[in-house]
Amino acid sequence: MTANVDSAPKEAVDLKALLAGATKLASYEGMGLTSKQMVKVELYRAPAGSGITFYLEGPAGFLEIPANASSVVNTMRNVVLGSGKTRLCIVEHFLCAASLWGLDDLFVIVDGAEMPLADGSAQLWIDLFQKSGIERRQVPCDITLPHLIEVSKGDRSILAIPDEKFSVTYLMDWKHPKIGQRWQSWNANQDITEICEARTFGMLKDHQMLGLVDDVVSLTEDDFTMPLRHPDEPVRHKLLDLIGDLALVGVNPLRIKARFISIKAGHELDVEMSKKLSLLLATAAAPGLATGV
């Protein structure tokens, strides 16, 4: 797993000047379930091609933290972005929702150290986009992957296989009577609700330690602590995480013509895959790489 490391701090941003000509799209205020503090998130439209950038208040003012793999400082339980000693946790659910809704260019102002978790799914963000009147944009699948890419560690791996469209597949293999071994796939022709409403999960003892028992799905020795939305909700959440983590490539992952197959992987390998893809997109030495921009 990625260790908690300090990235080089960037200079403070003049937030007032940055937002002077930007359109405010939405705002949301919710509890940060690990900090137990209210967190406000404001979304502004950013210039086309600029990507998604988070802004957090640091010791010397607001800091810019781009939503890309180079900003990742920890992947232990969730994806943590950072600049210097400033941190933003649990970005993957928001990034998944933004990708599925076609929101590729955003300024995201956050007044806390974590994105609100709500029930542990990405549905809160989809609901926010809808209630705020943000039109869902069709994402063109226009980036050709020139060759297979693989990342692995032990018995865990992720493959990115060139294809005609974007899709994700996950194999889950948990020694638990309610989970066991399960496959699930999703592609852009399917309803996004099949992924967005899938909640995070974890062992009851861990959630008790974090104070999350009443808010998210927990696993006892032989069952779940609350009814599931789908019989395979845990593996669907793994797909949610994968899409959100792939957004750290720096482009909407739904643009990539590839089948992503994850075998028992998690945030650590997701981010490693995003780093490889980001490097591939950035280099002019990638023969056959084609984009529509």
PyMOL commands that set and color helices and strands:
alter all, ss='L'
color gray80, all
select helices_A, chain A and resi 15-19+69-71+92-101+123-131+193-196+204-210+233-249+253-255+267-282
alter helices_A, ss='H'
color red, helices_A
select strands_A, chain A and resi 24-32+37-45+52-58+61-66+72-74+80-83+86-88+106-110+143-144+149-153+156-162+167-174+180-187+201-203+217-219+256-263
alter strands_A, ss='S'
color yellow, strands_A
deselect
rebuild
show_as cartoon
